[in-house]
Amino acid sequence: MFEKIYIFDSGYCIQKEKFVIKDGRNVKIKFPSMFSVMIHKKHGVILFDTGYSEEIYNASKKFPLNIYTKLIPVFCKKEDTAVEKLKRIGISKEEVKYIIISHFHTDHISGLKDFSKAKYIYMKNGYDNVKNAKGLKALKLGFLKDLLPKDFDARSIQLDLKDNNLIIKEMKYFNLYIDFFGDDSLKLISMEGHYRGHLGCFML
């Protein structure tokens, strides 16, 4: 069902290895911000996350959110962004139909504002956990609300494993998944652990 899948980076941050890897070294390393472009035969262009964009610098200008980019320096130029990477493979931002948001850390949502036509897919409990967070609480969650478009809620498709309107099936190892298009081409899976409402997917 998917014709092509691309994996790109969109800038990077710098952090000590020991803060993110068990028994990691006390050295600073680059962590690239990744996203995927998935082209479905019937449903068109779908992104899995957006990675960083220059918008993160605007969203983190004010205290206390400016602490974020001081603790975790971010490096992203225009040519690194998802919009620019899409151009390289001949896809315009208007062609993106859906953006699957794995979770609401800044390195996964910084490019959302660049896609004014897309619908956003994510786990409801993940968004509920961050949507009212401000100040130090938002900082602790790694969430910058200004990264979200003003019409974010209106363009959202919130997923809930208790939603009877969704096609929910059983999967070995992952227990349940959401058959998003109803043809098993896009299986959306709750992957709690790294972040509340963490979402993963299998593509066919």
Phi and psi restraints in degrees (value plus and minus 20) as a CYANA .aco file:
   2 PHE   PHI    -115.4   -75.4
   2 PHE   PSI     106.1   146.1
   3 GLU   PHI     -98.9   -58.9
   3 GLU   PSI     -63.0   -23.0
   4 LYS   PHI    -165.6  -125.6
   4 LYS   PSI     130.4   170.4
   5 ILE   PHI    -155.3  -115.3
   5 ILE   PSI     106.9   146.9
   6 TYR   PHI    -135.9   -95.9
   6 TYR   PSI     126.3   166.3
   7 ILE   PHI    -142.9  -102.9
   7 ILE   PSI     105.2   145.2
   8 PHE   PHI    -147.1  -107.1
   8 PHE   PSI     140.8   180.8
   9 ASP   PHI    -124.6   -84.6
   9 ASP   PSI     136.3   176.3
  10 SER   PHI    -157.5  -117.5
  10 SER   PSI      50.0    90.0
  11 GLY   PHI      65.4   105.4
  11 GLY   PSI    -190.7  -150.7
  12 TYR   PHI    -178.5  -138.5
  12 TYR   PSI     146.0   186.0
  13 CYS   PHI    -140.9  -100.9
  13 CYS   PSI     146.9   186.9
  14 ILE   PHI    -140.2  -100.2
  14 ILE   PSI     109.5   149.5
  15 GLN   PHI    -172.9  -132.9
  15 GLN   PSI     138.3   178.3
  16 LYS   PHI     -90.5   -50.5
  16 LYS   PSI     117.2   157.2
  17 GLU   PHI     -77.7   -37.7
  17 GLU   PSI     -57.1   -17.1
  18 LYS   PHI     -87.9   -47.9
  18 LYS   PSI     -39.3     0.7
  19 PHE   PHI     -98.1   -58.1
  19 PHE   PSI     -37.2     2.8
  20 VAL   PHI    -144.3  -104.3
  20 VAL   PSI     -33.4     6.6
  21 ILE   PHI    -146.2  -106.2
  21 ILE   PSI     109.3   149.3
  22 LYS   PHI     -79.9   -39.9
  22 LYS   PSI     111.4   151.4
  23 ASP   PHI      43.6    83.6
  23 ASP   PSI       4.2    44.2
  24 GLY   PHI     -90.5   -50.5
  24 GLY   PSI     145.0   185.0
  25 ARG   PHI     -99.1   -59.1
  25 ARG   PSI     139.5   179.5
  26 ASN   PHI    -108.9   -68.9
  26 ASN   PSI      34.9    74.9
  27 VAL   PHI    -152.7  -112.7
  27 VAL   PSI     129.8   169.8
  28 LYS   PHI    -103.5   -63.5
  28 LYS   PSI     113.1   153.1
  29 ILE   PHI    -154.8  -114.8
  29 ILE   PSI     145.0   185.0
  30 LYS   PHI    -106.0   -66.0
  30 LYS   PSI     116.9   156.9
  31 PHE   PHI    -139.2   -99.2
  31 PHE   PSI      83.7   123.7
  32 PRO   PHI     -87.2   -47.2
  32 PRO   PSI     124.5   164.5
  33 SER   PHI    -113.9   -73.9
  33 SER   PSI      95.8   135.8
  34 MET   PHI    -124.9   -84.9
  34 MET   PSI     132.1   172.1
  35 PHE   PHI    -169.7  -129.7
  35 PHE   PSI     143.0   183.0
  36 SER   PHI    -141.9  -101.9
  36 SER   PSI     128.2   168.2
  37 VAL   PHI    -135.3   -95.3
  37 VAL   PSI     101.1   141.1
  38 MET   PHI    -141.8  -101.8
  38 MET   PSI     105.2   145.2
  39 ILE   PHI    -127.4   -87.4
  39 ILE   PSI      89.9   129.9
  40 HIS   PHI    -110.4   -70.4
  40 HIS   PSI     117.9   157.9
  41 LYS   PHI     -79.0   -39.0
  41 LYS   PSI     -55.3   -15.3
  42 LYS   PHI    -122.6   -82.6
  42 LYS   PSI     -57.9   -17.9
  43 HIS   PHI    -123.8   -83.8
  43 HIS   PSI     -16.8    23.2
  44 GLY   PHI      60.5   100.5
  44 GLY   PSI    -167.5  -127.5
  45 VAL   PHI    -107.3   -67.3
  45 VAL   PSI     107.5   147.5
  46 ILE   PHI    -147.1  -107.1
  46 ILE   PSI     112.8   152.8
  47 LEU   PHI    -122.0   -82.0
  47 LEU   PSI     123.5   163.5
  48 PHE   PHI    -127.5   -87.5
  48 PHE   PSI      83.5   123.5
  49 ASP   PHI      46.8    86.8
  49 ASP   PSI     154.7   194.7
  50 THR   PHI    -148.6  -108.6
  50 THR   PSI     -29.7    10.3
  51 GLY   PHI      51.0    91.0
  51 GLY   PSI    -182.6  -142.6
  52 TYR   PHI     -99.3   -59.3
  52 TYR   PSI     139.3   179.3
  53 SER   PHI    -167.5  -127.5
  53 SER   PSI     152.8   192.8
  54 GLU   PHI     -86.1   -46.1
  54 GLU   PSI     -35.1     4.9
  55 GLU   PHI     -81.3   -41.3
  55 GLU   PSI     -43.1    -3.1
  56 ILE   PHI     -83.1   -43.1
  56 ILE   PSI     -49.2    -9.2
  57 TYR   PHI     -90.4   -50.4
  57 TYR   PSI     -54.6   -14.6
  58 ASN   PHI     -92.1   -52.1
  58 ASN   PSI     -60.3   -20.3
  59 ALA   PHI     -91.4   -51.4
  59 ALA   PSI     -36.8     3.2
  60 SER   PHI    -135.2   -95.2
  60 SER   PSI       6.6    46.6
  61 LYS   PHI     -95.2   -55.2
  61 LYS   PSI     -58.4   -18.4
  62 LYS   PHI    -112.7   -72.7
  62 LYS   PSI     130.0   170.0
  63 PHE   PHI     -90.5   -50.5
  63 PHE   PSI     121.7   161.7
  64 PRO   PHI    -111.2   -71.2
  64 PRO   PSI     -18.6    21.4
  65 LEU   PHI     -89.3   -49.3
  65 LEU   PSI     -39.1     0.9
  66 ASN   PHI     -88.8   -48.8
  66 ASN   PSI     -34.0     6.0
  67 ILE   PHI     -84.0   -44.0
  67 ILE   PSI     -49.9    -9.9
  68 TYR   PHI     -76.6   -36.6
  68 TYR   PSI     -74.0   -34.0
  69 THR   PHI     -95.9   -55.9
  69 THR   PSI     -30.3     9.7
  70 LYS   PHI    -102.8   -62.8
  70 LYS   PSI     -59.7   -19.7
  71 LEU   PHI     -95.6   -55.6
  71 LEU   PSI     -55.5   -15.5
  72 ILE   PHI    -147.9  -107.9
  72 ILE   PSI      63.7   103.7
  73 PRO   PHI     -77.9   -37.9
  73 PRO   PSI     111.2   151.2
  74 VAL   PHI    -131.7   -91.7
  74 VAL   PSI     117.2   157.2
  75 PHE   PHI    -145.9  -105.9
  75 PHE   PSI      89.4   129.4
  76 CYS   PHI    -169.7  -129.7
  76 CYS   PSI     103.9   143.9
  77 LYS   PHI    -128.0   -88.0
  77 LYS   PSI     147.5   187.5
  78 LYS   PHI     -72.7   -32.7
  78 LYS   PSI     -63.8   -23.8
  79 GLU   PHI     -89.2   -49.2
  79 GLU   PSI     -31.4     8.6
  80 ASP   PHI    -106.6   -66.6
  80 ASP   PSI     -36.4     3.6
  81 THR   PHI     -92.6   -52.6
  81 THR   PSI     142.5   182.5
  82 ALA   PHI     -79.9   -39.9
  82 ALA   PSI     -60.4   -20.4
  83 VAL   PHI     -77.5   -37.5
  83 VAL   PSI     -65.6   -25.6
  84 GLU   PHI     -90.8   -50.8
  84 GLU   PSI     -57.4   -17.4
  85 LYS   PHI     -86.1   -46.1
  85 LYS   PSI     -56.0   -16.0
  86 LEU   PHI     -84.8   -44.8
  86 LEU   PSI     -60.4   -20.4
  87 LYS   PHI     -76.8   -36.8
  87 LYS   PSI     -56.9   -16.9
  88 ARG   PHI     -84.3   -44.3
  88 ARG   PSI     -44.7    -4.7
  89 ILE   PHI    -127.4   -87.4
  89 ILE   PSI      -3.1    36.9
  90 GLY   PHI      58.7    98.7
  90 GLY   PSI       7.7    47.7
  91 ILE   PHI    -138.5   -98.5
  91 ILE   PSI     108.6   148.6
  92 SER   PHI    -107.6   -67.6
  92 SER   PSI     139.1   179.1
  93 LYS   PHI     -84.2   -44.2
  93 LYS   PSI     -48.3    -8.3
  94 GLU   PHI     -89.7   -49.7
  94 GLU   PSI     -39.3     0.7
  95 GLU   PHI    -100.1   -60.1
  95 GLU   PSI     -33.0     7.0
  96 VAL   PHI     -94.6   -54.6
  96 VAL   PSI      97.1   137.1
  97 LYS   PHI    -108.4   -68.4
  97 LYS   PSI     -60.9   -20.9
  98 TYR   PHI    -156.3  -116.3
  98 TYR   PSI     128.6   168.6
  99 ILE   PHI    -146.2  -106.2
  99 ILE   PSI      96.1   136.1
 100 ILE   PHI    -103.7   -63.7
 100 ILE   PSI     103.3   143.3
 101 ILE   PHI    -120.7   -80.7
 101 ILE   PSI      92.0   132.0
 102 SER   PHI     -85.2   -45.2
 102 SER   PSI     -61.7   -21.7
 103 HIS   PHI    -189.4  -149.4
 103 HIS   PSI     158.2   198.2
 104 PHE   PHI    -122.8   -82.8
 104 PHE   PSI       4.3    44.3
 105 HIS   PHI     -87.1   -47.1
 105 HIS   PSI     129.4   169.4
 106 THR   PHI     -79.7   -39.7
 106 THR   PSI     -52.6   -12.6
 107 ASP   PHI     -95.1   -55.1
 107 ASP   PSI     -20.4    19.6
 108 HIS   PHI    -132.5   -92.5
 108 HIS   PSI     -35.3     4.7
 109 ILE   PHI    -145.2  -105.2
 109 ILE   PSI     -16.1    23.9
 110 SER   PHI     -85.4   -45.4
 110 SER   PSI     -41.5    -1.5
 111 GLY   PHI    -118.5   -78.5
 111 GLY   PSI     -11.8    28.2
 112 LEU   PHI     -78.7   -38.7
 112 LEU   PSI     -58.1   -18.1
 113 LYS   PHI     -85.6   -45.6
 113 LYS   PSI     -37.4     2.6
 114 ASP   PHI     -95.7   -55.7
 114 ASP   PSI     -30.1     9.9
 115 PHE   PHI    -141.2  -101.2
 115 PHE   PSI      65.3   105.3
 116 SER   PHI     -97.4   -57.4
 116 SER   PSI     -30.6     9.4
 117 LYS   PHI    -124.3   -84.3
 117 LYS   PSI     -33.4     6.6
 118 ALA   PHI     -98.1   -58.1
 118 ALA   PSI     133.8   173.8
 119 LYS   PHI    -119.9   -79.9
 119 LYS   PSI     123.1   163.1
 120 TYR   PHI    -122.0   -82.0
 120 TYR   PSI     110.1   150.1
 121 ILE   PHI    -133.9   -93.9
 121 ILE   PSI     107.4   147.4
 122 TYR   PHI    -182.9  -142.9
 122 TYR   PSI     147.7   187.7
 123 MET   PHI     -98.2   -58.2
 123 MET   PSI     111.1   151.1
 124 LYS   PHI     -78.9   -38.9
 124 LYS   PSI     -62.8   -22.8
 125 ASN   PHI     -86.2   -46.2
 125 ASN   PSI     -47.5    -7.5
 126 GLY   PHI     -88.3   -48.3
 126 GLY   PSI     -63.2   -23.2
 127 TYR   PHI     -90.3   -50.3
 127 TYR   PSI     -60.4   -20.4
 128 ASP   PHI     -78.1   -38.1
 128 ASP   PSI     -51.3   -11.3
 129 ASN   PHI     -90.2   -50.2
 129 ASN   PSI     -44.3    -4.3
 130 VAL   PHI    -138.4   -98.4
 130 VAL   PSI     -40.2    -0.2
 131 LYS   PHI     -81.0   -41.0
 131 LYS   PSI     -48.2    -8.2
 132 ASN   PHI    -123.6   -83.6
 132 ASN   PSI     -14.1    25.9
 133 ALA   PHI     -93.9   -53.9
 133 ALA   PSI     114.7   154.7
 134 LYS   PHI    -154.8  -114.8
 134 LYS   PSI     144.0   184.0
 135 GLY   PHI      33.7    73.7
 135 GLY   PSI    -151.6  -111.6
 136 LEU   PHI     -86.0   -46.0
 136 LEU   PSI     -50.6   -10.6
 137 LYS   PHI     -85.6   -45.6
 137 LYS   PSI     -63.9   -23.9
 138 ALA   PHI     -83.2   -43.2
 138 ALA   PSI     -60.6   -20.6
 139 LEU   PHI     -81.0   -41.0
 139 LEU   PSI     -63.1   -23.1
 140 LYS   PHI     -82.9   -42.9
 140 LYS   PSI     -53.3   -13.3
 141 LEU   PHI    -102.9   -62.9
 141 LEU   PSI     -25.3    14.7
 142 GLY   PHI      46.7    86.7
 142 GLY   PSI      14.1    54.1
 143 PHE   PHI    -141.7  -101.7
 143 PHE   PSI     106.5   146.5
 144 LEU   PHI    -136.6   -96.6
 144 LEU   PSI      85.7   125.7
 145 LYS   PHI     -81.8   -41.8
 145 LYS   PSI     -49.0    -9.0
 146 ASP   PHI     -88.3   -48.3
 146 ASP   PSI     -26.6    13.4
 147 LEU   PHI     -96.9   -56.9
 147 LEU   PSI     -36.1     3.9
 148 LEU   PHI    -106.3   -66.3
 148 LEU   PSI     118.3   158.3
 149 PRO   PHI     -82.1   -42.1
 149 PRO   PSI     135.6   175.6
 150 LYS   PHI     -82.6   -42.6
 150 LYS   PSI     -50.6   -10.6
 151 ASP   PHI    -119.0   -79.0
 151 ASP   PSI       6.6    46.6
 152 PHE   PHI     -75.6   -35.6
 152 PHE   PSI     -69.4   -29.4
 153 ASP   PHI     -81.4   -41.4
 153 ASP   PSI     -60.4   -20.4
 154 ALA   PHI     -86.1   -46.1
 154 ALA   PSI     -47.7    -7.7
 155 ARG   PHI    -122.6   -82.6
 155 ARG   PSI      -4.7    35.3
 156 SER   PHI    -113.3   -73.3
 156 SER   PSI     125.1   165.1
 157 ILE   PHI    -138.7   -98.7
 157 ILE   PSI      82.1   122.1
 158 GLN   PHI    -108.8   -68.8
 158 GLN   PSI     112.9   152.9
 159 LEU   PHI    -123.2   -83.2
 159 LEU   PSI     119.5   159.5
 160 ASP   PHI    -165.5  -125.5
 160 ASP   PSI     106.4   146.4
 161 LEU   PHI     -86.4   -46.4
 161 LEU   PSI     -25.0    15.0
 162 LYS   PHI    -124.4   -84.4
 162 LYS   PSI     -14.9    25.1
 163 ASP   PHI    -100.1   -60.1
 163 ASP   PSI      95.4   135.4
 164 ASN   PHI     -91.3   -51.3
 164 ASN   PSI     -31.7     8.3
 165 ASN   PHI    -103.8   -63.8
 165 ASN   PSI     -29.4    10.6
 166 LEU   PHI    -118.0   -78.0
 166 LEU   PSI     131.5   171.5
 167 ILE   PHI    -108.2   -68.2
 167 ILE   PSI      86.0   126.0
 168 ILE   PHI    -132.1   -92.1
 168 ILE   PSI     107.6   147.6
 169 LYS   PHI    -148.8  -108.8
 169 LYS   PSI     148.0   188.0
 170 GLU   PHI    -112.2   -72.2
 170 GLU   PSI     125.3   165.3
 171 MET   PHI    -158.0  -118.0
 171 MET   PSI     117.1   157.1
 172 LYS   PHI     -80.4   -40.4
 172 LYS   PSI     117.4   157.4
 173 TYR   PHI      58.0    98.0
 173 TYR   PSI     -60.1   -20.1
 174 PHE   PHI    -121.7   -81.7
 174 PHE   PSI     -19.4    20.6
 175 ASN   PHI      50.5    90.5
 175 ASN   PSI     -98.4   -58.4
 176 LEU   PHI    -142.6  -102.6
 176 LEU   PSI     130.6   170.6
 177 TYR   PHI    -164.3  -124.3
 177 TYR   PSI     139.9   179.9
 178 ILE   PHI    -121.0   -81.0
 178 ILE   PSI     100.7   140.7
 179 ASP   PHI    -104.5   -64.5
 179 ASP   PSI      70.8   110.8
 180 PHE   PHI     -84.0   -44.0
 180 PHE   PSI     -66.3   -26.3
 181 PHE   PHI    -115.1   -75.1
 181 PHE   PSI     -22.7    17.3
 182 GLY   PHI      59.7    99.7
 182 GLY   PSI      -8.0    32.0
 183 ASP   PHI    -149.4  -109.4
 183 ASP   PSI      -8.3    31.7
 184 ASP   PHI      46.0    86.0
 184 ASP   PSI      -7.7    32.3
 185 SER   PHI     -97.3   -57.3
 185 SER   PSI     -46.8    -6.8
 186 LEU   PHI    -152.3  -112.3
 186 LEU   PSI      85.3   125.3
 187 LYS   PHI    -122.7   -82.7
 187 LYS   PSI      96.5   136.5
 188 LEU   PHI    -121.0   -81.0
 188 LEU   PSI     108.1   148.1
 189 ILE   PHI    -144.5  -104.5
 189 ILE   PSI     111.3   151.3
 190 SER   PHI     -93.4   -53.4
 190 SER   PSI     105.9   145.9
 191 MET   PHI    -147.4  -107.4
 191 MET   PSI      40.5    80.5
 192 GLU   PHI     -76.2   -36.2
 192 GLU   PSI     122.0   162.0
 193 GLY   PHI     130.0   170.0
 193 GLY   PSI     -89.8   -49.8
 194 HIS   PHI     -85.1   -45.1
 194 HIS   PSI     -57.4   -17.4
 195 TYR   PHI    -175.6  -135.6
 195 TYR   PSI     125.7   165.7
 196 ARG   PHI     -82.5   -42.5
 196 ARG   PSI     111.4   151.4
 197 GLY   PHI      57.3    97.3
 197 GLY   PSI      -0.2    39.8
 198 HIS   PHI     -82.5   -42.5
 198 HIS   PSI     111.8   151.8
 199 LEU   PHI    -140.7  -100.7
 199 LEU   PSI     114.3   154.3
 200 GLY   PHI    -143.6  -103.6
 200 GLY   PSI     154.8   194.8
 201 CYS   PHI    -171.0  -131.0
 201 CYS   PSI     133.2   173.2
 202 PHE   PHI    -134.1   -94.1
 202 PHE   PSI     119.7   159.7
 203 MET   PHI    -139.5   -99.5
 203 MET   PSI     125.7   165.7
